[in-house]
Amino acid sequence: MDTEVLDLPLSRTANERLHAMIPGGAHTYAKGDDQYPENLAPVISHGSGAHVWDVDGNRYIEYGSGLRSVSLGHAHPRVVEAVRRELERGSNFVRPSIVEVEAAERFLATVPTADMVKFAKNGSDATTAAVRLARAVTGRARVALCADHPFFSVDDWFIGTTPMNAGIPAATTDLTVSFPYGDLAATEELLTRYPDGIACLILEPATHTEPPPGYLAGLRELADRYGCVLIFDEMITGFRWSEAGAQGLYGVVPDLSTFGKALGNGFAVSALAGRRDLMERGGLRDSGDRVFLLSTTHGAETHSLAAAMAVQTTYVEEGVTARLHALGERLAAGVRAAAAAMGVGDHVVVRGRASNLVFATLDENLQPSQRYRTLFLRRLLAGGVLAPSFVVSSALDDADIDRTVDVVAEACAVYRKALDCADPTAWLAGRAVKPVFRRLA
C-alpha cells in the first residue's frame, strides 16, 4: 500500500474555492487539479529560482515552470529589475512607447531570420494571426497542422480538431486538415489532395524527437512548390533550442514564426515574426487589402517588453541555452540510471531534447498509462518534486538534480512493486490523472 505522508489541507480548501469561482479551477487547463493525483494538487504560495512553496508550507523542486515559460527561474533578478524600472515609468499609453522600438530591435537582432515582429500577450493570438495572414496572402481557406503536436491555439481553427470541440461549427473544423511529423511523402499527398487549397503548413519544428535529416528543408521546398506559407510554432523551441529558436539551430527559415513561453520568463508576452512582404499586409504601407493582424490593448505593456529584453540579454550573455542542455543531460542520465537500477527502465522513459525533457509512464504491457503516471507523480510529490515534465530551468543546480534523481529512484522502487502486481491500484489512493483534451469532465 501507499505509505507516503503528504497532507495538503490548505491546498484542498484553496482548490475548492478555485472551483467555486473559476471554471476548471484554473485559468489554464494544463494546470488543473485533474492533472495531479487526487488530493495532491498543491496550490502555490510563491516561488524563487527553481523552488516553489505551496500554501501548506511545503517546498518543491519545480520542473516545467510556468508551463515551460519560466526558463530562468522564478523572480530572476535581471528580469525583476527590468520590470520594476518600467513599472515606475507607466505601463500603457495612448501611443507606442519607445520601449516598443527597443524591444523589436532586440528581438530581431536575436532572431535575425525574421524581418518584422509584432508582440502580443499569449501564444494563441500569435498563431491565429499567422494563420489569418497566411489565408489572406494565399487566398486559400484550409489550414494544415501537424497532427503529432499537442497544442497550437485556443481558437476554433485548432480546438475544433480536439475532443473538446463543443461549440465549434463543423464548417470551421472542416477547414483544418493534418499531416504527420517527419513524413514528407504524406505531406505532399495532402497538398496534392487539395490543389490550390491549403494556405499554410503550421508545426512545431521540433519537439520530443529531433527532425529527421532533411525534413525541415523538405517542408520548406514543399511550401514553396505548392504556394503555401510555412509557419514554425516556436513557442517551446524558442530560446530552449537556441536563442534564435529551432530555425536558428537547424538553418531552415520559415515564412512566419511565433514565439512565447520563455520569451518573458513568466511575464505575458508573445511574438509573431516573419517576412516583411507578409507582415506588411497587416501594416500601413501595403497597397493590398488590409489584414487585421494583431491589435491588443495590452500587447505592448512596457514591463512585459522589458522582461523580454532582459531575458534575451541574459540568454546571450550567460549562455543559458547551453546551461539548460547541460542540466537536462545530467537529469536524463540520472533518471535513466535510477529507472534501470530498479528494473523499470523500459517503463519510466525520458524523452526529448535535453532542454525540454518529458517522461512517459508505461504499464506492464509497455502501453502509456495514466494510472502509472498517477503513481509516479504521487511519489515525486511526496519527495518534494513538482514535475508534470522534466523540463529544466537554468535556476536548478547540481544538488537539485541529484535530489530529483534520488526521489525518482524511490518512485521507481514503488513502480516496480506495482508492475509485479500488474496493478497500481493499491498505490493510487484515488482516481487517476486525466488527459487535458477529453470530451467529458
TADASUL-V105084 format. One record per pair of residues at least 6 apart in sequence whose ideal C-beta (glycine too) atoms are under 6 Angstrom apart, sorted by the first residue. I is the first residue (numbers start at 1). J is the second residue. Records with the same first field share a line. If there is no record, write none. Layout:
I->J + J
This chain:
1->426
2->427 + 429
4->382
6->381 + 382
8->42 + 56
10->55 + 56
11->42 + 43 + 54 + 55 + 56
12->39
14->43 + 55
15->25 + 33 + 41
18->25
19->25
24->32
25->32 + 33
26->32
29->436
30->67 + 436
33->41
34->434
35->433
37->374 + 377 + 378
38->430 + 431
40->381
42->54
43->54 + 55
44->52 + 54
45->53 + 55
46->53
47->74
48->74 + 75
49->73 + 395
50->73 + 393 + 395 + 396 + 400
51->59
52->60 + 62
53->59
60->384 + 386
61->385 + 400 + 404
62->386
63->387 + 389 + 390 + 391
64->388 + 389 + 391
65->393
66->266
68->236 + 261 + 391
69->261 + 266
70->265 + 266
71->262 + 393
72->265 + 394
73->393 + 395
76->265
78->310 + 314
79->265 + 307 + 310
82->306 + 310
83->303 + 306 + 307
86->302 + 303 + 306
87->303
91->301 + 302 + 303
92->301
97->302
99->302 + 305
100->300
103->305 + 308 + 309
104->117
106->309 + 312
107->117
108->117
110->243 + 312
111->244
113->247 + 253
114->273 + 274
115->275 + 276
116->276 + 279
117->271 + 273
118->272 + 294
119->271 + 299 + 300
120->126 + 270 + 294 + 296 + 299
121->268 + 298 + 299
122->270
123->235 + 260 + 270
124->153 + 154 + 155
126->258 + 270 + 272
127->152 + 153 + 233 + 258
128->153 + 155
129->272 + 293 + 294
130->231 + 256 + 258 + 272
131->143 + 157
133->291
134->199 + 200 + 229
135->199
136->291
137->278
138->199
140->197 + 199
141->175
142->175 + 177 + 194 + 197 + 198
143->157 + 176 + 200
144->177 + 179 + 198 + 201
145->178 + 202
146->181 + 203
147->178 + 180
148->181
149->204
152->158
156->168 + 172
157->176
160->168 + 172 + 173
161->176
162->437
163->437 + 438 + 439
164->437
179->186 + 187 + 190
180->186
182->212 + 215
184->218
188->222
191->198 + 226
198->228
199->228
200->228 + 229 + 231
201->223 + 228 + 230
202->231
204->233
205->216 + 232 + 237 + 246
206->237 + 246
208->351 + 352 + 358
216->250 + 252
217->252
220->230 + 252
223->230
229->255
230->254 + 255
231->256
232->247 + 254 + 257
233->258
234->245 + 257 + 259
235->260 + 261
236->261
237->245 + 246
238->245 + 259
239->262 + 315
240->355 + 356
241->249
242->248 + 249 + 321
243->315 + 316
247->253
255->274 + 275
256->274
257->273
258->272
259->271
260->270
263->269 + 308
264->304 + 307 + 308
265->311
267->304 + 307
268->304
269->304 + 308
280->286
281->291
282->291 + 293
320->394
323->394
324->355 + 392 + 394
325->354 + 355
327->392 + 396
328->354 + 355 + 357 + 392
329->354
330->401
331->390 + 401
332->350 + 357
334->405
335->350 + 408
336->350
338->405 + 408 + 409 + 412
339->345 + 348 + 412
342->412 + 413 + 416
343->416
344->412 + 415 + 416
347->362
348->412
349->360
350->357 + 359
351->358
352->358
356->391
357->390
358->389
359->390
361->369 + 372 + 373 + 376
363->369 + 372
364->419 + 422
370->432 + 433
371->424 + 432
372->424
373->433
374->428 + 432 + 433
375->418 + 424 + 427
376->411
379->411 + 414
380->387 + 407 + 411
383->407
385->404 + 407
414->427
418->424 + 427
